[in-house]
Amino acid sequence: MSTRGNTPRYGFLIDASLCIDCRSCMVACSVENNVPMDVTRIWIKETGITGTFPNLKRFTAPYHCMHCIDPSCVSACTVGALTRSEEGIVKYDKDACIGCRYCMYACPFEVPNYEWNQRFPQVIKCDMCFARLGEGQQPACAATCPTGAIQFGKYEDMLAEAHRRINEHPDKYVPHVYGEQENGGTATLYISPVPFEELGFPDAGTTSPAFSNRLVTEGTPLVAGAMLVGLTGAYLTIKHQKEEAEKERAEQTTGEE
């Protein structure tokens, strides 16, 4: 994927084979965003169990916003609270959000969450720690991961590294980079020793529904305007016909007198 000018497109590479479920990423996210552990922007997929008893292995993977190339959440947001930057970061503006939660319904990865227990609730999602990026730092989760399960850098580098690991260790990974094609492509990429459905990852398809969403969110005002014009025309036509009919009746009454 090319970059625009000198602006790099960022990406994550998350390797489920290296995750030890220490949850340091969640602690780092909690501290960075000043939120409790139960509402961090990252959580753990932990259902990847392989083998037969007693020789079992359990694989886990950190999970957060996929930062799609054509984000369904952005297309579904009617007020511009969600936007995608040139760096590929899907950002959230809490001040613009009206709490409609359309983004939650639109996301095929089931990422955006909602602060149901708060008096003034907000949407919860990863923003790639873009404030840290501006200071030359990595996202908190990647900077904290002790095993290197979470890698961060230019998208092209992350994708190349994902394929390198799979090609060099075909017996270790399933032959699929999750996120390369899902939902039209995402900036968060995964490789895993077990099928992604066993880790609880959704089947997001390869086409983003964002285009269809935009027909609704952006087309609704146009449709409403067209309907208004049509109804106004119909009203004026009926009004004119009534006036003409009343005028004709009045003339007939006058003639009879």
HUZI-V713101 format. One record per helix or strand. SS is the DSSP state (A for helix, B for strand). FROM is the first residue (numbers start at 1). LEN is the number of residues. If there is no record, write none. Layout:
ss & from & len
SS & FROM & LEN
SS & FROM & LEN
This chain:
ss & from & len
B & 4 & 1
B & 7 & 1
B & 10 & 6
A & 24 & 10
A & 37 & 3
B & 43 & 10
B & 55 & 9
B & 68 & 1
A & 72 & 5
B & 82 & 3
B & 90 & 3
A & 102 & 5
B & 113 & 2
B & 123 & 2
A & 130 & 5
A & 140 & 5
B & 150 & 5
A & 155 & 14
B & 178 & 1
A & 182 & 3
B & 186 & 1
B & 188 & 4
A & 196 & 4
A & 210 & 8
A & 219 & 38
